[in-house]
Amino acid sequence: MTVVWAFPGQGAQRVGMGADVLDRYPGLVREADEILGYSLREVCLKGAEPGLKDTRSVQPALFVVNALGFLARLEDHPAPDCLAGHSLGEYDALFAAGCFDFATGVRLVQRRGELMGRAGGGGMLAVLGADPDRIHEVLQRSGIDDVDAANRNSASQVVLAGPQESLRRAAQALRTDASVRCVPLQVSAPFHSRYMTQAAAEYDSFLAGIDFADPRIPVIANVTARPYPPGGVRELLARQVAAPVCWWESMSLLLDRGVTEFVEIGPGRTLTGLWEAARTQPALARPSAHTPTAAEARGMAPPTAESARVMAPPRAESAPAIPPRAPTAPARPSVTGTTTPPPPTPAPIAGSLPCTVRPERLGSAEFRADYGLRHAYLAGSMYKGIASTDLVVRMARAGLMGYFGSGGLTPAEVDSAIREIADRLGPGARFGVNLLAAPESPGAEREQVELLLKHDVRFVEAAAFTGVTAPVVRFRFAGAHRTADGTPVAVRHVLAKVSRPEVATAFLSPPPGPLLDALVAEGALSSAEAQAAALLPVAGDVCVEADSGGHTDAGSPYALMPAMIRLRDSLMAEHRYPRAVRVGAAGGLGSPESVAAAFVLGADFVVTGSVNQCSPEAGTSDAVKDLLATLDVQDTTYAPAGDLFELGARVQVVRRSTLFPARANKLYQLYRRYDGLDEIDASTRQTLEERYFRRSFDDIWAETGAYLRDHRPDELARAERNPKVRMAQVFRWYFVHSTRLALGGVPGEQVNYQIHCGPAMGAFNRLVAGTPLEAWRNRHVDAIAELLMTGAAALLDGSLRAWSVATPGD
């Protein structure tokens, strides 16, 4: 089955529309209100001023209701195989396909409505029961040459546009045939006609300032009745203002290409009726999609020799294709030995030959459904809010997910960020927050979990853990229960980043009994929650981290992934969990080839990190982004981790143009060698104070001690008792300081910038060299995701084709 989702245009609006979705996404509605300057909810639900009659207010209102309807449907259904929209509805199709974000869509239709609303003095007339040839003959015979065919909706429904008097004469002439009905439309101008030429020209100038992405899902263009070609969004949107809407041709194309299910999203069911009319029409009577000549568009003239050539169906290799889905593959055994149905085989990517691999079908279908994602792809957290609220919101609006980088932030800062994300995305939004291990401060870890539960956060990325802790178990199983048939269910998702089998084993196993007993005793979990927890893994998903930025063991994915998958399968069989635990891959994912390799190795999902740091949404300085955009694959190295300094943990960081790695490693060597600051020789102390720190040990300890006194009194007491602990705290100050310098982009301090990053950044820079994404300001996080996933799907599809061709001859 191949599915199209379609959106209606003007004429579908009515007072009360959107009642089911406007309150579901208050953040987006508020964003639209700020752009428009009035309450869209009041307009849609109550018909308040400026009302639903003038195109200047109708277009934004209908766009928003359609767009929110799409987001609501996407929460419960897989993405469609293609999209279409009638006139204004085409903007919702393009929004759904990722060509622009919600706010941009509102601004586009606002400006479109303003320009089209200026072209008054005319109207539109629906003609039912006459085919285009018949209408053309009547108009010619009556001497009416100033009326255009604005919409060709079906074989027997055409909408004319032009001066009101000419439309009146046309209706009078056409009604001589008793089978023909003429219905004046309640519109404020002759849309999609020659009378919109000036508006189209002005709109084209406006569109020049907008950055459009190519559709991620095929979108049928009104102007051509063909899928949008690469780079064609601006041109076709400008032309659409004055060109006829080729809806009949568009529906015929979809039927010819094997579309079997039509879903209308938005008020009314007019488009569903037009689909049924096209579907029941004999295939031989369907039109070929084409771009009409001026004579055809305005007077319904019969096709000329030139237009007949244009109307010929394009060759398969030159046109974006939407063939029906291929038959599904046979069922395959799951890790528990039972048989599970396979995911559906996908339809091909727009603009390519029919293919068997699409980015929307890579990885685990169950994972995509649980997380509410278009792709089995996540943007991982980056500490200190580098994985920012803007990054998380942008990913969510693109049907993806990002984790907010809460590591190193105060509880108040994390609280504020969660509130902002929830407010901007509205109720039911899916986003994640990082939970960074804090072995030296278990109270801080516990405090953050309570904050996450207060906000009912459902998705957490647990990073830098060396084992399972009580706060992690508390988060995972708050709200857990058993269904009527006894099946245990956890309502919260913990994705644990792991690189060692012993840590993976802890997260892939049920929580230890004594730990559960202790949580129940202190009231952190109920008995029912603990009973469900005893039958489930601590993490429903684990992500194998190899050679990544930030905390890393520098493992090889080629060794780690197979080992971790076998470990998962073994523990699944041992504990007989009701659902499979998914294994993902992170680290080194900076090219389609590396993403494809992760899926070939068996990854159920992928998590990117370093590449997202060099994006407009990342919460670091422009100076850091300028540097990151120049990196090659050899420009990173390893340094001690400031938060786990005493444990000897390491992070991967940028080494180009900065001395931070060398200085950080020197500090760790000194920590290992000496038992306190007083033991450091005078020469070394002078180097540290004058060149590394640019302040004295005493000044640093005064600042650090004051912080510990307010936030971590236990650590202060430990440092005051033990000179080595005090030395570690002074040295750790440099790690905090170097991070602040980088985040702030402090001029003249680049040599001390601490920038967590892996070699994926260099690989991505090579990938986008010579393209618009070479400039980091164009590297939006969702565009990065789309490039990597689409490229990976194309590579895997090519490999499958080559294998299928080569195998018979082997």
C-alpha positions in Angstrom: 0.0 0.0 0.0 1.3 3.4 -1.0 -0.2 6.4 1.0 -0.6 10.1 0.2 -1.6 12.7 2.7 -3.3 15.8 1.2 -4.2 19.2 2.6 -7.2 21.4 1.4 -6.9 25.0 0.3 -9.2 28.1 0.5 -12.9 27.2 0.6 -12.4 24.5 3.3 -12.3 27.1 6.1 -15.1 27.3 8.5 -15.7 28.7 12.0 -14.9 26.1 14.5 -12.0 24.5 12.5 -9.1 23.3 14.5 -10.9 22.6 17.7 -9.2 19.3 17.9 -5.6 20.5 17.4 -5.3 24.2 18.4 -5.2 23.6 22.1 -2.9 20.6 21.6 0.0 22.8 20.4 -0.3 26.0 22.3 3.3 26.9 21.8 3.0 26.8 18.0 -0.3 28.7 18.1 1.3 31.4 20.3 4.2 31.6 17.8 1.7 32.1 14.9 -0.1 34.8 17.0 3.1 36.7 17.5 3.8 36.7 13.8 0.2 37.7 12.7 -0.6 40.1 15.5 -3.9 38.6 16.5 -5.4 35.5 18.2 -5.6 32.7 15.6 -7.5 30.6 18.0 -10.2 33.2 18.3 -10.4 33.6 14.5 -10.7 29.9 13.9 -13.0 28.9 16.7 -15.2 32.0 17.0 -14.8 33.8 13.7 -13.3 36.8 15.6 -11.7 39.7 13.6 -10.2 39.7 11.0 -12.5 36.7 10.3 -12.4 33.9 7.8 -13.5 35.7 4.6 -10.6 37.8 3.5 -7.8 35.8 2.0 -5.3 37.7 4.1 -6.6 36.1 7.2 -7.9 32.8 5.7 -4.5 31.7 4.4 -2.6 31.8 7.7 -5.6 30.3 9.6 -6.0 27.4 7.2 -2.2 26.8 7.0 -1.9 26.5 10.8 -4.9 24.2 11.2 -3.7 21.9 8.5 -0.1 21.9 9.8 -1.2 21.1 13.4 -3.5 18.4 12.0 -0.4 16.9 10.3 1.6 16.9 13.5 -1.2 15.3 15.4 -1.6 12.5 12.8 2.2 12.0 12.7 2.2 11.1 16.4 0.1 8.0 15.7 0.9 7.0 12.1 4.1 6.4 10.1 5.0 9.2 7.6 3.3 8.9 4.2 4.9 8.0 1.0 4.0 11.3 -0.7 2.2 14.6 0.0 -0.1 16.9 -1.9 -1.9 20.1 -1.2 -4.6 22.1 -3.1 -3.4 25.7 -3.6 -2.8 27.0 -0.1 -2.7 23.4 1.1 0.5 22.9 -0.9 2.3 24.9 1.8 1.3 22.4 4.4 2.5 19.6 2.2 5.9 21.4 1.9 6.0 22.0 5.6 5.3 18.3 6.2 8.1 17.5 3.8 10.6 19.6 5.8 11.1 22.4 3.3 10.7 25.1 5.9 9.8 25.3 9.6 6.4 26.2 11.1 7.2 29.9 11.7 8.5 30.3 8.1 5.3 28.7 6.8 3.2 31.2 8.7 5.2 34.1 7.3 5.0 32.7 3.8 1.3 32.4 3.7 0.8 35.7 5.5 2.8 37.5 2.7 1.1 35.4 0.0 -2.4 36.4 1.4 -1.4 40.1 1.5 -0.3 40.1 -2.1 -3.1 38.1 -3.4 -5.6 40.1 -1.5 -4.5 43.3 -3.3 -5.7 41.9 -6.6 -9.4 42.5 -6.1 -12.0 43.3 -8.7 -12.7 39.7 -9.7 -13.9 36.3 -8.5 -14.1 32.6 -9.2 -16.7 30.3 -10.5 -16.9 26.5 -10.1 -18.3 24.7 -13.1 -19.6 21.2 -12.5 -20.7 18.7 -15.0 -18.7 19.9 -18.0 -15.3 18.8 -19.2 -12.6 21.3 -20.1 -13.1 20.9 -23.8 -16.8 21.7 -23.5 -16.1 24.8 -21.4 -13.5 26.0 -23.9 -16.0 25.7 -26.7 -18.7 27.6 -24.9 -16.4 30.4 -23.8 -15.0 30.8 -27.4 -18.5 30.9 -28.9 -19.6 33.5 -26.4 -16.6 35.8 -27.0 -15.4 35.5 -23.4 -11.6 35.7 -23.6 -10.8 37.3 -20.2 -11.5 34.3 -18.0 -8.9 31.7 -17.1 -9.1 28.1 -15.9 -7.8 28.5 -12.3 -8.4 25.0 -11.0 -8.9 21.7 -12.9 -10.2 19.7 -10.0 -11.6 16.6 -11.8 -12.8 15.4 -15.2 -16.1 17.3 -14.6 -15.1 20.2 -12.3 -13.3 23.3 -13.4 -12.9 26.6 -11.5 -12.8 29.7 -13.6 -11.3 33.1 -12.5 -11.7 36.5 -13.9 -13.8 39.7 -13.8 -17.2 39.3 -12.1 -19.2 40.4 -15.1 -17.3 37.9 -17.4 -17.9 35.1 -14.9 -21.6 36.0 -14.8 -21.8 35.8 -18.7 -19.9 32.5 -18.6 -22.3 31.0 -16.1 -25.3 32.1 -18.2 -23.8 30.6 -21.3 -22.9 27.3 -19.7 -26.2 26.8 -18.0 -27.9 26.3 -21.3 -26.9 22.7 -20.8 -29.1 21.4 -18.0 -26.4 19.0 -16.8 -24.1 21.9 -16.0 -24.1 23.7 -12.6 -22.2 27.0 -11.9 -21.4 27.9 -8.3 -19.9 31.3 -7.5 -17.1 30.9 -4.9 -16.8 33.0 -1.8 -13.3 34.4 -2.5 -12.0 37.9 -2.5 -10.0 37.8 -5.8 -9.5 35.8 -9.1 -6.8 33.5 -7.8 -4.5 31.4 -10.0 -5.1 33.5 -13.1 -3.4 36.2 -15.2 -4.8 38.8 -12.7 -2.2 37.5 -10.2 0.8 38.2 -12.4 1.9 41.2 -10.5 1.3 39.5 -7.1 3.4 36.5 -8.4 6.3 38.8 -9.3 6.3 40.5 -5.9 6.0 37.2 -4.1 9.0 35.9 -6.1 11.1 38.8 -4.8 9.9 37.9 -1.2 10.8 34.3 -1.7 14.4 35.2 -2.6 15.1 35.9 1.0 13.9 32.4 2.2 16.1 29.3 2.4 14.2 26.3 1.3 15.2 22.7 1.8 14.3 20.1 -0.8 11.3 17.9 0.2 12.2 14.8 2.3 9.0 13.2 1.1 7.8 13.6 -2.5 5.4 16.6 -2.8 3.2 16.9 -6.0 3.4 20.5 -7.3 0.1 22.2 -8.3 1.8 23.9 -11.3 3.3 20.8 -12.9 1.4 17.8 -11.4 4.9 16.3 -10.8 7.0 15.9 -7.7 9.0 18.9 -6.8 12.5 18.6 -8.3 15.6 19.4 -6.4 16.0 23.2 -5.9 12.5 23.8 -7.3 10.6 25.1 -4.3 11.0 28.8 -4.8 10.3 28.8 -8.5 7.2 26.7 -8.3 5.7 28.6 -5.3 6.1 31.8 -7.2 4.5 30.4 -10.3 1.7 28.8 -8.3 0.2 32.2 -7.5 -0.8 32.9 -11.1 -0.8 29.4 -12.6 -3.7 27.0 -12.6 -4.0 24.3 -10.0 -3.6 21.0 -11.9 -5.3 18.9 -9.3 -7.0 16.4 -11.7 -3.6 15.8 -13.3 -2.0 15.4 -9.9 -4.5 12.8 -8.7 -4.2 10.9 -12.0 -0.4 10.9 -11.6 -0.7 9.4 -8.1 -3.1 6.7 -9.3 -0.8 5.9 -12.2 2.2 5.6 -9.8 0.4 3.1 -7.6 -1.0 5.2 -4.7 -3.8 3.2 -3.0 -4.7 5.2 0.1 -5.7 8.9 0.3 -5.8 10.7 3.6 -7.2 14.3 3.8 -5.8 16.3 6.7 -7.7 19.5 7.5 -11.3 20.8 7.6 -13.8 19.2 5.2 -13.6 16.3 2.8 -13.7 18.0 -0.5 -10.4 16.6 -1.7 -11.5 13.1 -0.7 -14.4 13.4 -3.0 -12.1 14.6 -5.9 -9.8 11.6 -5.2 -12.7 9.2 -5.4 -13.8 10.8 -8.7 -10.3 10.4 -10.2 -10.0 6.8 -8.8 -13.3 5.6 -10.4 -12.4 7.2 -13.7 -11.1 4.7 -16.3 -7.3 4.9 -16.5 -7.3 5.7 -20.2 -9.4 8.8 -19.6 -7.0 10.3 -17.2 -4.9 13.2 -18.3 -1.2 13.3 -18.6 0.4 15.8 -16.2 1.8 18.8 -18.0 2.6 22.5 -17.8 -0.3 24.2 -19.7 0.5 26.8 -22.3 -0.9 30.3 -21.9 -3.7 29.6 -24.3 -4.7 26.5 -22.5 -4.5 28.2 -19.1 -6.7 31.1 -20.1 -9.1 29.8 -22.7 -9.1 26.1 -22.4 -7.6 25.8 -25.9 -7.0 22.4 -27.3 -3.4 21.2 -27.0 -1.1 22.4 -29.7 1.7 20.3 -31.2 4.1 21.9 -28.7 1.8 21.4 -25.7 1.2 17.8 -26.8 4.9 17.2 -26.6 5.0 18.8 -23.1 2.1 16.6 -22.0 3.9 13.4 -22.9 4.8 11.4 -19.8 8.5 11.9 -18.8 11.0 9.1 -19.1 11.4 7.2 -15.9 15.0 8.2 -15.4 14.2 11.9 -15.6 11.3 12.3 -13.2 10.9 11.8 -9.5 9.1 8.6 -9.0 6.5 7.4 -6.5 5.9 3.7 -7.4 3.9 1.4 -5.1 5.6 -0.3 -2.3 7.3 -3.5 -3.0 6.0 -6.8 -1.4 7.0 -7.1 2.3 9.9 -9.4 3.2 9.3 -12.7 5.0 9.0 -12.7 8.8 12.3 -12.9 10.6 13.1 -14.4 14.0 13.5 -11.9 16.9 16.2 -12.1 19.5 13.9 -14.1 21.8 13.4 -16.8 19.2 9.8 -15.9 18.4 8.6 -14.7 15.0 7.8 -11.1 14.6 6.4 -9.4 11.5 8.9 -7.4 9.4 8.7 -3.7 8.9 7.1 -2.8 5.5 9.4 -2.4 2.6 9.6 1.3 1.8 8.7 3.2 -1.3 11.6 4.9 -3.2 13.1 8.3 -2.6 11.8 11.2 -4.7 14.1 12.0 -7.5 15.6 8.5 -7.8 15.0 5.2 -9.4 12.7 2.9 -7.5 14.6 1.7 -4.5 14.1 -0.7 -1.6 15.8 1.3 1.1 14.5 4.6 2.4 15.8 6.6 5.4 12.4 6.4 7.1 12.8 2.6 7.3 16.4 2.3 8.5 16.8 0.8 12.0 14.1 -0.4 14.3 10.5 0.4 13.5 9.6 -0.2 17.2 12.2 2.3 18.2 10.8 4.9 15.8 7.3 4.3 17.1 8.3 4.5 20.8 10.2 7.7 20.3 7.7 9.2 17.8 10.4 9.7 15.1 10.6 9.8 11.3 14.1 8.4 11.4 15.8 6.1 13.9 18.1 9.0 14.5 18.8 11.1 17.6 20.9 14.2 18.3 22.8 13.5 21.5 23.4 15.8 24.3 26.4 18.2 24.6 27.0 19.6 28.0 26.6 23.2 29.2 23.6 23.6 26.9 25.6 23.2 23.7 22.8 20.9 22.8 20.5 23.9 23.3 16.8 24.5 23.6 16.9 25.7 20.0 18.5 22.5 18.9 15.9 20.4 20.7 13.0 22.4 19.4 14.3 22.4 15.8 14.7 18.6 15.9 11.2 18.0 17.4 9.6 20.2 14.8 11.3 18.2 12.1 9.8 14.9 13.5 13.2 14.0 15.1 14.5 14.2 18.7 17.4 15.8 20.5 18.6 15.6 24.1 19.1 18.9 25.9 22.7 19.2 27.3 22.0 19.6 31.0 25.5 18.5 32.1 27.3 21.2 34.0 24.3 23.4 34.4 22.6 24.4 37.7 19.1 22.9 38.6 17.6 26.4 38.0 19.1 26.5 34.5 17.9 23.0 33.6 14.4 23.8 35.0 14.2 26.9 32.9 15.3 25.1 29.8 12.7 22.3 30.2 10.0 24.9 30.7 11.1 26.7 27.6 11.2 23.6 25.4 7.8 22.4 26.7 6.3 25.9 26.2 7.6 26.2 22.6 6.6 22.7 21.5 3.3 22.4 23.4 1.7 19.4 25.2 2.8 15.9 24.2 6.0 17.1 22.6 8.8 14.5 22.6 12.2 15.6 23.7 15.0 14.3 25.9 17.3 15.6 28.6 20.8 14.4 29.5 21.4 12.8 32.8 25.2 13.0 33.4 26.7 10.7 36.0 28.0 12.6 39.1 29.8 10.0 41.2 31.4 12.7 43.4 28.0 14.2 44.1 25.2 11.7 44.2 23.0 14.4 45.7 23.2 16.4 42.5 22.2 13.4 40.4 19.2 12.7 42.7 18.2 16.4 42.5 18.2 16.3 38.7 16.0 13.2 38.6 13.5 14.8 40.9 13.4 17.8 38.5 12.9 15.6 35.5 10.0 13.8 37.2 8.5 17.1 38.3 8.3 18.1 34.6 7.2 14.6 33.6 10.2 14.2 31.2 9.9 10.8 29.5 13.2 10.5 27.7 16.7 10.6 29.3 20.1 10.0 27.9 22.3 8.5 30.7 25.9 9.3 30.0 29.3 8.7 31.7 27.9 6.1 34.1 30.2 3.3 35.3 27.2 1.4 36.8 23.5 1.7 37.7 22.6 4.2 40.4 19.5 4.7 42.5 18.5 8.0 40.8 18.6 6.3 37.3 16.4 3.4 38.6 14.1 5.9 40.3 13.6 7.8 37.0 13.2 4.7 34.8 10.5 3.0 36.9 8.5 6.0 38.2 5.1 5.1 36.9 5.9 1.6 35.9 3.1 -1.0 36.3 1.8 -4.3 35.2 -1.1 -4.6 32.8 -4.1 -6.8 33.4 -2.4 -9.8 31.9 0.7 -9.2 34.0 3.0 -7.7 31.4 5.4 -5.2 33.0 5.4 -1.7 31.4 7.8 1.3 32.0 6.5 4.6 30.8 9.9 6.3 30.8 12.8 5.7 28.5 16.4 5.5 29.6 19.0 5.4 26.8 22.3 4.4 28.3 25.5 5.3 26.5 28.0 2.4 27.1 31.4 1.4 25.8 32.2 -1.4 28.3 30.5 -4.8 28.5 30.3 -4.6 32.3 28.5 -1.3 32.2 26.2 -2.5 29.4 25.4 -5.6 31.4 24.3 -3.5 34.4 21.9 -1.4 32.2 20.6 -4.4 30.2 19.7 -6.3 33.4 16.9 -5.7 35.9 17.9 -3.4 38.8 19.4 -5.2 41.8 16.9 -6.4 44.3 18.5 -4.6 47.3 18.5 -1.4 45.4 14.8 -1.8 44.6 14.1 -2.6 48.2 15.9 0.5 49.4 14.0 2.7 46.9 10.7 1.3 48.2 11.7 1.7 51.8 12.5 5.4 51.3 9.3 6.0 49.3 11.0 6.7 46.0 9.2 3.8 44.3 6.0 2.0 45.2 5.8 -1.7 45.6 3.9 -2.0 42.3 6.5 0.0 40.5 9.3 -2.1 42.0 7.5 -5.4 41.0 7.3 -4.2 37.4 10.9 -3.0 37.5 12.2 -6.4 38.6 11.0 -7.8 35.2 12.5 -5.1 33.0 16.0 -3.8 32.1 17.2 -0.6 33.6 17.6 0.8 30.1 15.2 0.0 27.3 17.9 1.2 24.9 21.6 1.2 25.0 23.9 3.2 22.7 27.4 1.9 22.0 29.8 4.8 22.1 32.9 4.5 20.1 35.5 7.2 19.4 33.1 10.0 20.1 33.5 13.5 21.4 33.3 14.0 25.1 33.5 11.0 27.4 34.9 8.0 25.5 36.9 4.9 25.8 38.1 5.2 22.2 36.7 1.8 21.3 36.3 0.5 17.8 32.7 0.2 16.6 33.6 -2.8 14.5 34.5 -4.7 17.6 32.1 -3.1 20.1 28.8 -3.3 18.1 28.8 -7.1 17.4 29.9 -7.8 21.0 27.2 -5.6 22.5 24.5 -7.1 20.3 25.5 -10.6 21.3 25.5 -9.5 25.0 22.0 -7.9 24.5 20.7 -11.2 22.9 22.1 -13.3 25.7 20.5 -11.1 28.4 17.2 -10.9 26.5 17.1 -14.7 26.4 18.1 -15.0 30.1 15.5 -12.5 31.4 12.8 -13.1 28.8 11.8 -9.4 28.6 8.4 -8.7 26.9 10.0 -6.3 24.4 13.4 -6.2 22.7 16.1 -3.9 24.0 17.4 -1.8 21.2 21.1 -1.2 20.6 22.3 2.0 18.9 25.5 3.4 17.7 27.3 6.7 18.4 30.7 8.1 17.7 32.4 8.8 14.4 29.0 9.4 12.6 30.0 12.3 10.3 29.2 10.8 6.8 26.6 8.7 5.1 29.1 5.9 4.8 29.6 5.8 8.6 25.9 5.9 9.3 25.3 3.1 6.7 28.0 1.1 8.4 26.3 1.4 11.8 23.1 0.0 10.4 25.0 -2.8 8.6 26.6 -3.7 12.0 23.1 -4.1 13.4 22.3 -0.7 15.0 18.6 -0.2 15.7 19.3 3.6 15.8 22.1 6.1 15.5 23.0 9.1 17.8 25.1 12.0 16.4 27.0 14.5 18.5 30.1 16.3 17.2 28.5 17.3 13.9 25.6 19.1 15.6 28.0 21.3 17.5 28.8 23.2 14.3 25.2 24.3 13.6 23.3 27.6 14.1 21.3 25.9 16.9 24.2 24.8 19.0 24.7 26.8 22.2 28.4 27.5 21.8 30.2 30.6 20.4 30.6 31.6 16.8 34.4 31.5 17.4 34.2 27.8 18.2 31.9 27.1 15.2 34.3 28.9 12.9 37.1 26.6 14.2 35.1 23.4 14.0 34.2 24.1 10.4 37.9 24.0 9.5 38.7 20.7 11.2 39.9 17.6 9.4 39.7 14.0 10.7 43.1 14.2 12.4 42.4 17.4 14.4 41.2 15.8 17.6 42.9 14.1 20.5 42.3 12.9 24.1 42.5 14.8 27.4 41.5 14.2 31.0 37.8 14.7 31.8 37.3 17.6 34.2 34.2 16.2 35.8 35.9 12.8 36.4 39.4 14.1 36.8 40.4 12.0 39.8 39.2 8.8 38.1 41.4 9.3 35.1 38.4 9.4 32.6 39.1 10.9 29.3 37.3 13.1 26.7 38.1 13.6 23.1 38.7 17.3 22.2 39.9 19.6 19.5 43.6 20.0 19.3 43.9 22.3 16.4 44.7 25.9 17.3 44.4 25.2 21.1 46.9 24.1 23.8 44.1 22.8 26.0 44.9 19.0 25.5 48.6 19.3 26.2 47.9 21.5 29.3 45.2 19.2 30.6 47.3 16.1 30.3 50.1 17.9 32.1 47.8 18.7 35.0 46.8 15.1 35.3 50.4 14.0 35.2 51.2 16.4 38.1 48.1 15.1 40.0 49.4 11.6 39.7 52.9 12.6 40.8 52.2 14.9 43.8 50.1 14.6 46.9 49.4 18.3 47.2 50.0 21.8 45.8 52.8 22.5 48.3 54.9 19.6 46.8 55.0 21.2 43.3 58.4 22.7 42.6 58.7 26.5 42.2 59.4 26.5 38.4 56.4 24.3 37.6 54.2 26.3 39.9 55.2 29.5 38.2 54.4 28.0 34.8 50.9 26.9 35.9 50.1 30.2 37.6 51.4 32.5 34.9 50.8 30.6 31.7 48.1 28.1 32.3 45.9 29.8 34.9 47.0 33.4 34.8 46.2 33.6 38.5 47.6 32.1 41.7 46.7 28.8 43.3 45.4 30.8 46.3 43.0 32.9 44.2 41.7 29.8 42.5 41.1 28.0 45.7 39.3 31.0 47.2 36.9 31.0 44.2 36.5 27.2 44.2 36.1 26.9 47.9 33.3 29.5 47.8 31.5 27.5 45.2 31.8 24.3 47.1 30.7 25.9 50.3 27.4 27.0 48.5 26.8 23.9 46.4 28.8 20.9 47.6 29.8 21.3 51.2 30.7 17.6 51.5 33.3 18.1 48.8 34.6 21.2 50.5 35.1 19.2 53.8 36.9 16.4 51.9 39.3 18.9 50.2 40.0 20.7 53.5 41.0 17.3 55.0 43.1 16.0 52.1 45.7 18.1 50.3 45.5 15.9 47.2 41.8 16.4 46.9 42.4 20.1 47.2 45.0 20.0 44.4 42.5 18.1 42.2 39.9 20.9 42.8 42.4 23.6 41.9 43.3 21.7 38.7 39.7 21.1 37.9 39.1 24.8 37.9 41.1 25.0 34.7 38.7 22.7 33.0 35.7 24.8 34.0 37.6 27.9 33.0 38.6 26.6 29.6 35.0 25.6 28.8 33.8 29.1 29.7 36.3 30.6 27.4 35.2 28.5 24.5 31.5 28.9 25.1 32.0 32.7 25.3 34.3 32.8 22.4 36.6 35.0 24.4 39.1 36.8 22.0 42.8 36.1 22.6 42.1 32.9 24.6 41.7 30.4 21.8 44.8 28.5 23.1 42.8 27.6 26.2 39.5 26.6 24.5 38.2 23.2 25.6 36.0 21.9 22.8 34.7 18.3 23.0 34.7 16.9 19.5 35.4 13.7 17.7 36.8 13.0 14.2 33.2 12.9 12.8 33.5 16.7 12.5 36.3 16.4 10.0 34.5 13.7 8.0 31.5 15.9 7.8 33.5 18.9 6.7 34.9 16.9 3.9 31.5 15.7 2.9 30.0 19.2 2.5 33.0 20.9 1.0 31.9 22.9 -2.0 28.2 22.8 -1.1 26.0 25.3 0.7 26.5 23.3 4.0 30.2 24.2 3.9 29.2 27.3 5.7 28.2 26.3 9.3 25.3 28.9 9.3 23.5 26.7 6.8 24.1 23.5 8.8 20.8 23.3 10.7 20.6 20.2 12.8 17.6 18.7 10.9 19.4 19.3 7.6 22.4 17.4 8.9 20.2 14.5 10.0 18.5 14.4 6.6 21.8 14.5 4.7 23.3 11.6 6.7 20.2 9.4 6.7 19.2 10.0 3.1 22.8 9.4 2.0 23.1 6.2 4.1 19.8 4.9 2.6 21.1 5.6 -0.9 24.4 3.8 -0.2 22.7 0.8 1.3 20.2 0.7 -1.6 23.1 0.8 -4.1 24.8 -2.1 -2.2 21.7 -4.2 -2.3 21.3 -3.6 -6.0 24.9 -4.5 -6.7 24.6 -7.6 -4.6 21.3 -8.7 -6.3 22.9 -8.2 -9.7 26.2 -10.0 -8.8 24.8 -12.9 -6.8 23.2 -14.9 -9.7 26.6 -15.0 -11.4 28.6 -16.1 -8.4 
